Amino acid sequence: MNGRRLGEAIYERIRSGIVNGTYPAGSKLPSETRLCAEFEVSRPVVREALARLRIDGLIASRQGAGTFVRDRVDTPSTNGAFAPVKNLNDINACFDFRLSLEGEGAFHAALNRGDSDLVAIQAEMDKLAQCIDMGATSDAADFGFHVAVAEATRIYFFSSVIGSMRRHVMVGMKLADDLSRVDSRDRHNLVESEHRAVFEAIRDGDSERARQSMRHHIDTSRRRLFQGNG
């Protein structure tokens, strides 16, 4: 992989970390030296990635202090931020919006994904499976899967919107996770199989199957939450 492609890959990995909360808004990024060690790349590659993140407005440097994640993903503002979830109707409306948004996201992910995206999606699926096996809270890992799919579109707007909806999506996921943790293993297996279907369609480059698999997953997630079946 040449230097430019490496820079793009590191850019995507750091941006994904910002969107999914690995690097929270307002937090300080690791130093260039630590990023080089973490990603096993040279300093120019890291600097190229950081420069792109600054241009995108995701990070800002403070003289003598370091580089920080800008407070733009989860903080409400007057610039079109989503209103907080207040009731079950809001949660249901969020599912309606996600059907269209993430269905199309999966469609484009199947068209545009690279090998690194498949690795990232698989990693989130592994985290989710581990949470389920340990009986731990799995909503963060579940959200990570959806962020990874959005990142695989290679279209910034999908991951940006998903990131801005983090709190809204996590409300529904947390409710579903709390319910499913006292439910049967069969239900957990269904969730894993739905994620697997989305992943396999993206891996195979089957955009229409990816779209329908994602829509099916989101719709059945809603039915599991509101109707107790799926």
Backbone hydrogen bonds in HBPLUS format (Angstrom, degrees):
<---DONOR---> <-ACCEPTOR-->    atom                        ^
c    i                          cat <-CA-CA->   ^        H-A-AA   ^      H-
h    n   atom  resd res      DA  || num        DHA   H-A  angle D-A-AA Bond
n    s   type  num  typ     dist DA aas  dist angle  dist       angle   num
A0006-LEU N   A0002-ASN O   2.91 MM   4  6.17 154.8  1.97 154.0 162.3     1
A0007-GLY N   A0003-GLY O   2.87 MM   4  6.09 159.8  1.91 149.4 154.5     2
A0008-GLU N   A0004-ARG O   3.03 MM   4  6.30 153.8  2.10 145.1 151.9     3
A0009-ALA N   A0005-ARG O   2.93 MM   4  6.16 155.2  2.00 145.7 152.5     4
A0010-ILE N   A0006-LEU O   2.91 MM   4  6.20 162.0  1.94 158.1 162.0     5
A0011-TYR N   A0007-GLY O   2.91 MM   4  6.02 156.6  1.96 144.1 151.5     6
A0012-GLU N   A0008-GLU O   2.94 MM   4  6.18 158.7  1.99 148.6 153.4     7
A0013-ARG N   A0009-ALA O   3.02 MM   4  6.28 153.5  2.09 144.3 151.6     8
A0014-ILE N   A0010-ILE O   2.94 MM   4  6.17 164.3  1.96 156.5 159.7     9
A0015-ARG N   A0011-TYR O   2.89 MM   4  6.00 164.5  1.91 151.8 157.1    10
A0016-SER N   A0012-GLU O   2.85 MM   4  5.94 153.7  1.92 143.0 150.4    11
A0017-GLY N   A0013-ARG O   3.07 MM   4  6.28 149.2  2.17 137.2 145.3    12
A0017-GLY N   A0014-ILE O   3.03 MM   3  4.96 114.3  2.48  92.3 108.4    13
A0018-ILE N   A0014-ILE O   2.96 MM   4  6.34 142.8  2.10 146.8 157.3    14
A0018-ILE N   A0015-ARG O   3.13 MM   3  5.03 121.2  2.49  91.5 106.1    15
A0019-VAL N   A0015-ARG O   2.95 MM   4  6.26 161.2  1.99 152.8 157.2    16
A0020-ASN N   A0016-SER O   2.89 MM   4  6.05 165.0  1.91 154.4 158.2    17
A0022-THR N   A0017-GLY O   2.80 MM   5  4.68 116.6  2.20 141.7 152.4    18
A0023-TYR N   A0017-GLY O   2.98 MM   6  5.53 160.6  2.02 122.6 121.5    19
A0027-SER N   A0024-PRO O   2.98 MM   3  5.48 162.0  2.01 135.8 138.0    20
A0026-GLY N   A0069-VAL O   2.86 MM  43  5.09 152.7  1.93 127.6 135.5    21
A0069-VAL N   A0027-SER O   2.86 MM  42  5.57 160.9  1.90 163.0 168.8    22
A0029-LEU N   A0067-THR O   2.77 MM  38  5.66 161.1  1.81 153.5 160.2    23
A0035-LEU N   A0031-SER O   2.89 MM   4  6.20 158.5  1.94 155.7 162.3    24
A0036-CYS N   A0032-GLU O   2.86 MM   4  6.05 156.2  1.91 149.8 156.2    25
A0037-ALA N   A0033-THR O   3.09 MM   4  6.36 156.2  2.15 144.0 149.9    26
A0038-GLU N   A0034-ARG O   2.82 MM   4  6.00 159.2  1.86 149.0 155.4    27
A0039-PHE N   A0035-LEU O   2.93 MM   4  6.00 167.4  1.94 152.9 155.3    28
A0040-GLU N   A0036-CYS O   2.75 MM   4  5.40 116.6  2.15 133.2 148.3    29
A0041-VAL N   A0036-CYS O   3.13 MM   5  5.07 146.5  2.24 131.5 140.7    30
A0046-VAL N   A0042-SER O   3.27 MM   4  6.66 160.0  2.31 150.8 155.9    31
A0047-ARG N   A0043-ARG O   2.88 MM   4  6.10 162.9  1.91 158.0 163.2    32
A0048-GLU N   A0044-PRO O   2.96 MM   4  6.11 150.2  2.05 141.5 148.8    33
A0049-ALA N   A0045-VAL O   3.12 MM   4  6.41 158.9  2.16 147.7 152.7    34
A0050-LEU N   A0046-VAL O   2.90 MM   4  6.18 162.8  1.93 155.4 160.2    35
A0051-ALA N   A0047-ARG O   2.89 MM   4  6.01 150.2  1.98 143.3 151.5    36
A0052-ARG N   A0048-GLU O   3.15 MM   4  6.44 155.3  2.22 146.8 152.1    37
A0053-LEU N   A0049-ALA O   3.07 MM   4  6.38 154.2  2.14 146.7 154.1    38
A0054-ARG N   A0050-LEU O   2.93 MM   4  6.21 147.1  2.04 146.3 154.8    39
A0055-ILE N   A0051-ALA O   3.01 MM   4  6.30 159.0  2.06 148.0 153.4    40
A0056-ASP N   A0052-ARG O   2.95 MM   4  6.21 151.5  2.04 146.6 154.3    41
A0058-LEU N   A0053-LEU O   2.95 MM   5  5.40 151.3  2.03 168.8 163.6    42
A0057-GLY N   A0054-ARG O   2.93 MM   3  5.00 149.6  2.02 101.3 111.2    43
A0070-ARG N   A0058-LEU O   2.84 MM  12  5.44 168.1  1.85 136.0 139.3    44
A0060-ALA N   A0068-PHE O   2.89 MM   8  5.48 150.7  1.98 152.3 161.8    45
A0068-PHE N   A0060-ALA O   2.87 MM   8  5.48 173.4  1.88 156.9 156.5    46
A0062-ARG N   A0066-GLY O   2.80 MM   4  5.49 169.1  1.81 169.9 173.4    47
A0065-ALA N   A0062-ARG O   2.82 MM   3  5.30 163.5  1.85 137.7 140.7    48
A0066-GLY N   A0062-ARG O   3.10 MM   4  5.49 155.0  2.17 156.8 153.7    49
A0072-ARG N   A0070-ARG O   2.94 MM   2  5.69 122.4  2.28 112.2  95.6    50
A0090-ASP N   A0087-ASN O   3.10 MM   3  5.41 124.4  2.43 102.1 114.9    51
A0091-ILE N   A0087-ASN O   3.22 MM   4  6.66 151.9  2.31 144.5 152.5    52
A0092-ASN N   A0088-LEU O   2.91 MM   4  6.16 159.3  1.95 150.0 155.2    53
A0093-ALA N   A0089-ASN O   2.91 MM   4  6.14 154.0  1.98 144.6 151.9    54
A0094-CYS N   A0090-ASP O   2.91 MM   4  6.14 147.2  2.02 143.3 152.4    55
A0095-PHE N   A0091-ILE O   3.07 MM   4  6.45 151.5  2.16 146.5 153.4    56
A0096-ASP N   A0092-ASN O   3.06 MM   4  6.44 153.6  2.13 145.3 152.4    57
A0097-PHE N   A0093-ALA O   2.99 MM   4  6.32 159.0  2.04 150.9 155.5    58
A0098-ARG N   A0094-CYS O   2.91 MM   4  6.13 159.7  1.95 150.5 156.6    59
A0099-LEU N   A0095-PHE O   2.98 MM   4  6.20 143.9  2.11 148.5 157.1    60
A0101-LEU N   A0097-PHE O   3.00 MM   4  6.20 176.6  2.00 160.9 159.8    61
A0102-GLU N   A0098-ARG O   2.79 MM   4  5.34 151.2  1.88 135.9 145.1    62
A0103-GLY N   A0099-LEU O   3.21 MM   4  5.63 137.0  2.40 118.9 130.2    63
A0104-GLU N   A0100-SER O   3.12 MM   4  6.17 166.2  2.14 146.6 149.9    64
A0105-GLY N   A0101-LEU O   2.92 MM   4  6.12 143.9  2.05 137.2 148.8    65
A0106-ALA N   A0102-GLU O   2.91 MM   4  6.01 160.9  1.95 143.1 146.0    66
A0107-PHE N   A0103-GLY O   3.14 MM   4  6.38 151.8  2.23 139.8 147.8    67
A0108-HIS N   A0104-GLU O   3.03 MM   4  6.35 160.6  2.07 152.6 155.3    68
A0109-ALA N   A0105-GLY O   2.82 MM   4  6.04 147.5  1.93 147.5 158.2    69
A0110-ALA N   A0106-ALA O   3.02 MM   4  6.22 153.2  2.09 147.9 152.8    70
A0111-LEU N   A0108-HIS O   3.11 MM   3  4.99 124.6  2.43  91.1 105.5    71
A0112-ASN N   A0108-HIS O   2.88 MM   4  6.01 151.0  1.96 151.8 159.3    72
A0113-ARG N   A0109-ALA O   2.90 MM   4  5.17 146.9  2.01 145.1 146.4    73
A0117-ASP N   A0114-GLY O   3.06 MM   3  5.29 129.4  2.32 101.5 114.7    74
A0118-LEU N   A0114-GLY O   3.31 MM   4  6.76 152.7  2.38 149.9 156.6    75
A0119-VAL N   A0115-ASP O   3.09 MM   4  6.46 155.1  2.16 149.6 156.5    76
A0120-ALA N   A0116-SER O   2.99 MM   4  6.24 153.0  2.07 141.4 148.6    77
A0121-ILE N   A0117-ASP O   2.88 MM   4  6.16 161.3  1.91 154.7 159.0    78
A0122-GLN N   A0118-LEU O   2.92 MM   4  6.03 165.9  1.94 148.9 153.3    79
A0123-ALA N   A0119-VAL O   2.93 MM   4  6.09 151.3  2.02 143.4 151.5    80
A0124-GLU N   A0120-ALA O   3.17 MM   4  6.48 151.3  2.26 144.4 150.7    81
A0125-MET N   A0121-ILE O   3.03 MM   4  6.37 152.5  2.11 148.4 156.6    82
A0126-ASP N   A0122-GLN O   2.88 MM   4  6.17 151.9  1.96 150.2 158.0    83
A0127-LYS N   A0123-ALA O   3.00 MM   4  6.29 152.5  2.07 143.5 150.7    84
A0128-LEU N   A0124-GLU O   2.99 MM   4  6.23 157.5  2.04 146.2 152.0    85
A0129-ALA N   A0125-MET O   2.94 MM   4  6.19 161.5  1.98 149.5 154.1    86
A0130-GLN N   A0126-ASP O   2.92 MM   4  6.13 153.1  1.99 146.0 153.5    87
A0131-CYS N   A0127-LYS O   2.96 MM   4  6.24 155.9  2.02 149.2 155.3    88
A0132-ILE N   A0128-LEU O   3.03 MM   4  6.30 161.2  2.06 152.0 156.7    89
A0133-ASP N   A0129-ALA O   2.93 MM   4  6.14 161.5  1.96 148.6 153.7    90
A0134-MET N   A0130-GLN O   2.96 MM   4  6.12 147.8  2.07 145.3 153.8    91
A0135-GLY N   A0131-CYS O   2.92 MM   4  5.94 112.2  2.39 137.0 153.8    92
A0136-ALA N   A0131-CYS O   2.81 MM   5  4.81 148.3  1.91 149.7 149.3    93
A0135-GLY N   A0132-ILE O   3.14 MM   3  5.02 149.3  2.24  97.2 106.6    94
A0142-ASP N   A0138-SER O   2.89 MM   4  6.09 155.1  1.95 154.1 162.2    95
A0143-PHE N   A0139-ASP O   2.91 MM   4  6.11 160.1  1.95 147.1 151.9    96
A0144-GLY N   A0140-ALA O   2.92 MM   4  6.13 149.1  2.02 140.6 149.9    97
A0145-PHE N   A0141-ALA O   3.09 MM   4  6.42 142.8  2.23 143.6 151.7    98
A0145-PHE N   A0142-ASP O   3.16 MM   3  5.26 125.7  2.46  96.8 109.8    99
A0146-HIS N   A0142-ASP O   3.36 MM   4  6.79 156.0  2.43 146.9 151.7   100
A0147-VAL N   A0143-PHE O   2.93 MM   4  6.25 152.8  2.01 153.2 161.5   101
A0148-ALA N   A0144-GLY O   2.92 MM   4  6.09 158.1  1.97 146.3 152.2   102
A0149-VAL N   A0145-PHE O   3.04 MM   4  6.37 150.9  2.13 147.1 154.6   103
A0150-ALA N   A0146-HIS O   3.04 MM   4  6.26 158.7  2.09 142.0 147.9   104
A0151-GLU N   A0147-VAL O   2.81 MM   4  6.11 154.4  1.87 153.2 160.7   105
A0152-ALA N   A0148-ALA O   3.05 MM   4  6.23 142.5  2.19 137.1 146.8   106
A0152-ALA N   A0149-VAL O   3.09 MM   3  5.04 121.2  2.45  93.0 108.0   107
A0153-THR N   A0150-ALA O   3.19 MM   3  5.51 155.6  2.26 105.4 112.7   108
A0154-ARG N   A0151-GLU O   3.10 MM   3  5.81 158.6  2.15 119.0 124.2   109
A0158-PHE N   A0155-ILE O   3.16 MM   3  6.05 141.6  2.31 126.5 133.4   110
A0160-SER N   A0156-TYR O   2.91 MM   4  6.03 155.2  1.97 156.6 164.8   111
A0161-VAL N   A0157-PHE O   2.96 MM   4  6.00 164.0  1.98 146.4 149.6   112
A0162-ILE N   A0158-PHE O   3.02 MM   4  6.20 169.5  2.03 153.5 156.9   113
A0163-GLY N   A0159-SER O   2.89 MM   4  5.91 155.6  1.95 139.2 146.6   114
A0164-SER N   A0160-SER O   2.96 MM   4  6.21 152.3  2.03 144.3 151.6   115
A0165-MET N   A0161-VAL O   3.04 MM   4  6.26 128.1  2.32 141.9 155.6   116
A0165-MET N   A0162-ILE O   3.10 MM   3  5.10 137.8  2.28  96.6 108.8   117
A0166-ARG N   A0163-GLY O   3.19 MM   3  5.21 164.0  2.22 109.8 111.5   118
A0168-HIS N   A0165-MET O   2.93 MM   3  5.23 115.4  2.36 107.0 123.7   119
A0169-VAL N   A0165-MET O   2.86 MM   4  6.00 169.7  1.87 172.5 176.0   120
A0170-MET N   A0166-ARG O   2.90 MM   4  5.94 161.2  1.93 151.5 157.5   121
A0171-VAL N   A0167-ARG O   3.22 MM   4  6.32 138.1  2.41 135.5 143.9   122
A0173-MET N   A0169-VAL O   3.04 MM   4  6.32 162.5  2.07 151.2 156.9   123
A0174-LYS N   A0170-MET O   2.77 MM   4  5.75 158.6  1.81 145.5 150.9   124
A0175-LEU N   A0171-VAL O   3.10 MM   4  6.33 160.6  2.14 147.4 152.4   125
A0176-ALA N   A0172-GLY O   2.98 MM   4  6.19 163.9  2.00 149.5 154.1   126
A0177-ASP N   A0173-MET O   2.75 MM   4  5.91 154.7  1.82 148.1 156.0   127
A0178-ASP N   A0174-LYS O   2.84 MM   4  6.00 161.2  1.88 150.5 155.1   128
A0179-LEU N   A0175-LEU O   3.08 MM   4  6.32 152.8  2.16 145.2 152.3   129
A0180-SER N   A0176-ALA O   2.84 MM   4  6.01 162.1  1.87 150.2 155.7   130
A0181-ARG N   A0177-ASP O   2.97 MM   4  5.99 141.7  2.12 147.6 155.4   131
A0182-VAL N   A0179-LEU O   3.25 MM   3  5.84 156.8  2.30 110.7 117.2   132
A0183-ASP N   A0180-SER O   2.97 MM   3  4.61 160.5  2.01 101.0 105.3   133
A0187-ARG N   A0184-SER O   3.24 MM   3  5.62 133.9  2.46 102.7 112.3   134
A0189-ASN N   A0185-ARG O   2.89 MM   4  6.20 157.0  1.94 154.3 161.2   135
A0190-LEU N   A0186-ASP O   2.97 MM   4  6.27 145.0  2.09 142.8 152.0   136
A0191-VAL N   A0187-ARG O   3.11 MM   4  6.48 159.1  2.16 150.6 154.8   137
A0192-GLU N   A0188-HIS O   3.01 MM   4  6.33 165.5  2.03 154.8 158.4   138
A0193-SER N   A0189-ASN O   2.90 MM   4  6.07 155.4  1.96 145.5 152.5   139
A0194-GLU N   A0190-LEU O   2.93 MM   4  6.18 147.8  2.03 148.7 157.3   140
A0195-HIS N   A0191-VAL O   3.07 MM   4  6.40 161.5  2.11 153.4 157.6   141
A0196-ARG N   A0192-GLU O   2.92 MM   4  6.12 156.2  1.98 145.8 153.3   142
A0197-ALA N   A0193-SER O   2.94 MM   4  6.13 148.3  2.04 140.7 148.3   143
A0198-VAL N   A0194-GLU O   3.16 MM   4  6.49 156.0  2.22 147.3 152.7   144
A0199-PHE N   A0195-HIS O   2.93 MM   4  6.20 169.0  1.94 156.5 159.5   145
A0200-GLU N   A0196-ARG O   2.87 MM   4  6.03 166.6  1.89 153.6 157.0   146
A0201-ALA N   A0197-ALA O   3.12 MM   4  6.22 155.7  2.18 142.3 148.4   147
A0202-ILE N   A0198-VAL O   3.04 MM   4  6.30 159.9  2.08 153.0 158.5   148
A0203-ARG N   A0199-PHE O   2.78 MM   4  6.00 164.4  1.81 156.1 161.2   149
A0204-ASP N   A0200-GLU O   2.89 MM   4  6.00 151.4  1.98 142.1 149.4   150
A0206-ASP N   A0201-ALA O   2.96 MM   5  5.18 147.3  2.07 159.3 159.2   151
A0205-GLY N   A0202-ILE O   3.07 MM   3  5.08 152.7  2.14 101.5 110.0   152
A0210-ALA N   A0206-ASP O   2.93 MM   4  6.12 152.3  2.01 150.4 159.2   153
A0211-ARG N   A0207-SER O   2.96 MM   4  6.19 158.2  2.00 147.9 153.1   154
A0212-GLN N   A0208-GLU O   3.04 MM   4  6.29 168.5  2.05 151.4 153.8   155
A0213-SER N   A0209-ARG O   2.83 MM   4  5.90 154.1  1.90 146.3 154.1   156
A0214-MET N   A0210-ALA O   2.98 MM   4  6.12 159.1  2.02 149.2 154.1   157
A0215-ARG N   A0211-ARG O   2.99 MM   4  6.21 164.4  2.02 150.6 155.4   158
A0216-HIS N   A0212-GLN O   2.85 MM   4  5.96 155.2  1.91 143.2 150.5   159
A0217-HIS N   A0213-SER O   2.96 MM   4  6.15 156.1  2.02 142.4 148.8   160
A0218-ILE N   A0214-MET O   2.97 MM   4  6.24 167.9  1.98 158.0 159.8   161
A0219-ASP N   A0215-ARG O   2.92 MM   4  6.01 163.3  1.95 149.7 155.0   162
A0220-THR N   A0216-HIS O   2.89 MM   4  5.99 164.9  1.92 151.2 155.5   163
A0221-SER N   A0217-HIS O   2.89 MM   4  6.00 145.0  2.01 142.1 152.5   164
A0222-ARG N   A0218-ILE O   3.06 MM   4  6.31 151.0  2.14 143.4 150.2   165
A0223-ARG N   A0219-ASP O   3.03 MM   4  6.38 157.2  2.08 145.6 151.9   166
A0224-ARG N   A0220-THR O   2.82 MM   4  6.02 151.0  1.91 145.2 152.9   167
A0225-LEU N   A0221-SER O   3.09 MM   4  6.29 149.0  2.19 140.5 148.4   168
A0226-PHE N   A0222-ARG O   2.86 MM   4  6.08 172.0  1.87 163.1 164.1   169
A0227-GLN N   A0223-ARG O   2.77 MM   4  5.06 147.3  1.87 130.3 140.6   170
A0229-ASN N   A0223-ARG O   3.47 MM   6  5.90 166.1  2.50 120.9 119.3   171
